[in-house]
Amino acid sequence: MVALLRGRRPGRREGADLTVRGTPGQLVAIGVVLLLVPVARMLPALAALGLLAVFLAALVLYERLARAG
């Protein structure tokens, strides 16, 4: 992804980072989303938006920690 932002075409190694690989964390994230959908429908719009923002921030943090480790 960094190569694309720098204007280069990704090479073989950089392209490998863009492949989709399933992890248990992704399955948990999907399960959490499915559980949060009914909850978000009962909340006011601003609270549901906040819930979405917290969930997305948690996903980004998880990805950063997974790549660092």
N, C-alpha and C positions, 0 to 999 in steps of 0.2 A: 504494500500500500504506500509505503514511503517513496518507493521508486516512482510510482504514478504521480505523486505530488511533486516530485522533483523534475518531472518532465521526461523521465526515462521509461523505457519499456522494462517490465520486470523480467529478470533472468530466471533461470531454472530454480535457483535457491530461493530467490525472493518470491517467486510464484508459488512455491511450496507453502509459504506462510499464509497464502490466501485460500488454501483448500479448506473445505469444511470437514471438521473431524468432530465426531460426537463424544461428549464427555458426560459423566454423571451430573456435573453441575448444570449442563444445558438441559438435561431431563428434569432436574429439580426446578429450574427456572420456568420451564413450560408448565409443570405442575402447579407452581405458585401462581402463574398468570391465570390458569384455569380456575383456581380457587379465589383469586382476587376479582375476577370479572363480576360475579354476583354481588360482592361487597361493594365494588365501585358503583354499581347501578343504584344502590341505596343511598349513596353519599351525595351531598351537593356537588355541583360541577367543580368548584374550586378545590374541594377536598379530594375528589377523584383525580384531578390533575396533579395534585401534590403527591398522591399515592403512586401515580405513574412516574413522576419525577424521581421519587425515592427508589422505585424498582429499577429504573434505568440507571441511576447512579450506582446501585448495588451491582448490577451487571457489569458496568464498566470497571468498577473496583475489582470484581472477581477476575475479570480478564487480565487486568494489569498484574494482579498478584499471581495468577496462574502462569503468565509469561515470565515473571521475575523468578519464579521458583523452579 
